Amino acid sequence: MKLPPLILASASPRRADLLRQLKLEFEVVPSDAKEVFDEHLSPLELCQLNAHRKARKVAKKIPDALVLGADTLVFLDHHIFGKPANAAGAKKMLLELQGRTHQVVTGVSLIQLRTHHEKIFAVSTDVLFRALSPEQIDEYLARINPLDKAGAYAIQENGEMVVSEISGSFSNVVGLPIERVASELAGWEERTVD
């Protein structure tokens, strides 16, 4: 792919690992944009807004680059599960999610300020959790660090202990819908060819 210099506006090692699967060269420049939570927005709108804020903050500093920002949320019945504040919060989240199907939404913003070209989208994946006892949840939480993960779990880290099945993009649940990102970057390349 022939793209402008690519920047991942995220400190997430999981997102960087996923982006590396596309065999693209990129630089990591974490965004310090504050995430907003607005109860009037749907989870898809909220993820897209936060992804846009993250990408734009970095793009303002490096306008020639193509900046990728992303934001992932877990939600169940219109209730948003962000990153838990502590271990008790993580356990409470998993108790609420157990035995039920929830959605994982990742908003993605691709922006190149110099050319005024931007693409924002969101991908949603359904995730069915196993029925879990409090002891099983404790065992799972002892194996991962839930505090930096929306919904207090990571499908790629002992996910089989909590997840029964998914419908949609696996990489989206990890934090970046890599299939859609690849498609959008291919379209970006076509658009930037003179």
C-alpha positions as CSV (number, residue, x, y, z in Angstrom):
1,M,0.0,0.0,0.0
2,K,1.2,3.5,-0.8
3,L,0.0,5.7,2.0
4,P,1.1,8.9,3.7
5,P,3.1,8.3,6.9
6,L,0.8,6.4,9.1
7,I,0.4,7.2,12.8
8,L,-1.5,5.2,15.4
9,A,-2.9,7.6,18.0
10,S,-3.1,5.0,20.7
11,A,-0.9,3.6,23.4
12,S,-2.7,0.3,23.2
13,P,-0.2,-2.5,22.5
14,R,-3.1,-4.6,21.3
15,R,-4.0,-2.1,18.6
16,A,-0.4,-1.8,17.5
17,D,-0.2,-5.6,17.3
18,L,-3.3,-5.8,15.1
19,L,-2.1,-3.0,12.8
20,R,1.2,-4.8,12.4
21,Q,-0.7,-7.7,10.9
22,L,-1.3,-5.4,7.8
23,K,2.5,-5.3,7.3
24,L,2.4,-1.5,7.3
25,E,5.0,0.8,8.7
26,F,3.6,3.2,11.3
27,E,4.6,5.3,14.3
28,V,2.8,5.2,17.6
29,V,1.9,8.7,18.9
30,P,-0.6,8.3,21.8
31,S,-3.3,10.9,21.9
32,D,-4.0,12.8,25.1
33,A,-7.5,13.8,24.1
34,K,-10.0,13.3,26.9
35,E,-12.7,10.8,26.3
36,V,-16.2,12.2,26.5
37,F,-19.3,10.4,27.7
38,D,-22.7,11.8,26.6
39,E,-25.8,9.8,27.6
40,H,-27.6,11.3,24.6
41,L,-25.3,9.6,22.1
42,S,-25.5,5.9,21.1
43,P,-22.5,3.7,21.8
44,L,-21.6,3.8,18.0
45,E,-21.8,7.6,18.0
46,L,-19.8,7.9,21.2
47,C,-17.0,5.6,20.0
48,Q,-16.8,7.5,16.7
49,L,-16.7,10.9,18.5
50,N,-13.9,9.8,20.8
51,A,-12.0,8.1,18.0
52,H,-12.2,11.4,16.1
53,R,-11.1,13.5,19.1
54,K,-8.1,11.2,19.6
55,A,-7.1,11.2,15.9
56,R,-7.6,15.0,15.4
57,K,-5.5,15.9,18.4
58,V,-2.5,14.1,17.0
59,A,-3.3,15.2,13.4
60,K,-3.1,18.8,14.4
61,K,0.6,18.3,15.4
62,I,1.4,16.2,12.3
63,P,-0.9,17.4,9.5
64,D,0.8,15.5,6.6
65,A,0.4,12.1,8.3
66,L,-2.5,9.8,8.1
67,V,-3.6,9.4,11.7
68,L,-5.7,6.5,13.0
69,G,-7.6,7.0,16.2
70,A,-9.8,4.3,17.9
71,D,-12.1,4.0,20.8
72,T,-13.7,0.7,22.1
73,L,-16.7,0.4,24.4
74,V,-18.6,-2.6,25.8
75,F,-22.3,-2.1,26.2
76,L,-25.3,-4.2,27.4
77,D,-28.9,-2.9,27.1
78,H,-27.7,0.6,26.5
79,H,-25.5,0.5,29.6
80,I,-21.9,1.4,28.8
81,F,-19.1,-0.6,30.4
82,G,-15.8,1.4,30.2
83,K,-12.6,0.5,32.0
84,P,-13.2,-0.4,35.6
85,A,-11.7,1.8,38.3
86,N,-10.7,-1.0,40.5
87,A,-10.9,-4.8,41.1
88,A,-14.3,-4.6,42.7
89,G,-15.6,-2.7,39.7
90,A,-14.1,-5.3,37.4
91,K,-15.8,-8.1,39.2
92,K,-19.2,-6.2,39.2
93,M,-18.9,-5.7,35.4
94,L,-18.2,-9.4,34.8
95,L,-21.1,-10.4,37.1
96,E,-23.4,-8.2,35.0
97,L,-22.1,-9.5,31.7
98,Q,-22.1,-13.3,32.6
99,G,-24.6,-15.4,30.8
100,R,-25.7,-12.6,28.4
101,T,-24.9,-11.3,25.0
102,H,-23.3,-7.8,24.9
103,Q,-21.9,-5.7,22.1
104,V,-18.4,-4.5,21.6
105,V,-18.2,-1.3,19.5
106,T,-15.0,0.2,18.2
107,G,-15.1,3.6,16.5
108,V,-12.2,4.4,14.1
109,S,-11.2,7.8,12.7
110,L,-8.7,8.1,9.8
111,I,-7.7,11.7,9.2
112,Q,-5.1,13.6,7.2
113,L,-5.5,17.2,7.9
114,R,-3.3,18.5,5.1
115,T,-5.6,17.0,2.4
116,H,-8.8,17.5,4.4
117,H,-9.6,13.8,4.0
118,E,-11.3,12.0,6.8
119,K,-13.2,8.7,7.3
120,I,-15.0,7.8,10.5
121,F,-16.8,4.5,11.1
122,A,-17.8,2.1,13.8
123,V,-17.9,-1.7,14.0
124,S,-20.1,-3.7,16.4
125,T,-19.5,-7.4,17.4
126,D,-21.9,-9.5,19.6
127,V,-20.2,-11.4,22.4
128,L,-22.0,-14.1,24.4
129,F,-20.5,-14.7,27.9
130,R,-20.6,-18.0,29.6
131,A,-22.7,-18.4,32.8
132,L,-20.0,-17.7,35.4
133,S,-19.9,-18.2,39.2
134,P,-18.3,-15.5,41.4
135,E,-15.4,-18.0,41.9
136,Q,-14.9,-18.4,38.1
137,I,-14.8,-14.6,37.7
138,D,-12.2,-14.4,40.5
139,E,-10.1,-17.0,38.8
140,Y,-10.3,-15.1,35.5
141,L,-9.5,-11.8,37.1
142,A,-6.4,-13.3,38.8
143,R,-5.0,-14.1,35.3
144,I,-5.4,-10.7,33.6
145,N,-5.2,-7.0,34.3
146,P,-8.8,-5.8,33.8
147,L,-8.2,-2.2,34.7
148,D,-7.1,-1.1,31.2
149,K,-9.8,-3.0,29.3
150,A,-13.4,-1.9,28.5
151,G,-15.8,-4.3,30.1
152,A,-12.9,-5.7,32.4
153,Y,-12.0,-8.5,30.0
154,A,-9.7,-9.3,27.1
155,I,-10.9,-11.9,24.6
156,Q,-7.3,-12.6,23.6
157,E,-6.1,-13.2,27.2
158,N,-7.8,-16.4,28.5
159,G,-11.0,-15.3,26.8
160,E,-12.2,-18.9,26.6
161,M,-12.8,-18.7,30.3
162,V,-15.5,-16.1,30.0
163,V,-16.6,-16.0,26.3
164,S,-18.9,-18.6,24.9
165,E,-19.1,-17.3,21.3
166,I,-18.9,-14.2,19.1
167,S,-20.7,-13.0,16.1
168,G,-18.7,-10.6,14.0
169,S,-15.1,-9.4,14.0
170,F,-12.8,-11.0,16.6
171,S,-10.2,-8.2,16.1
172,N,-12.9,-5.6,16.9
173,V,-13.3,-7.2,20.3
174,V,-9.5,-6.9,20.8
175,G,-9.7,-3.2,20.0
176,L,-9.4,-2.6,16.3
177,P,-11.6,-4.0,13.5
178,I,-8.6,-4.9,11.3
179,E,-10.6,-6.2,8.3
180,R,-12.5,-2.9,8.0
181,V,-9.3,-0.8,8.6
182,A,-7.5,-2.7,5.9
183,S,-10.4,-2.0,3.5
184,E,-10.5,1.7,4.3
185,L,-6.7,2.0,4.0
186,A,-6.9,0.3,0.6
187,G,-9.6,2.9,-0.5
188,W,-7.4,5.7,0.9
189,E,-4.5,4.5,-1.2
190,E,-6.7,4.5,-4.4
191,R,-7.8,8.0,-3.6
192,T,-4.3,9.4,-3.0
193,V,-2.9,8.1,-6.3
194,D,-2.4,10.9,-8.8
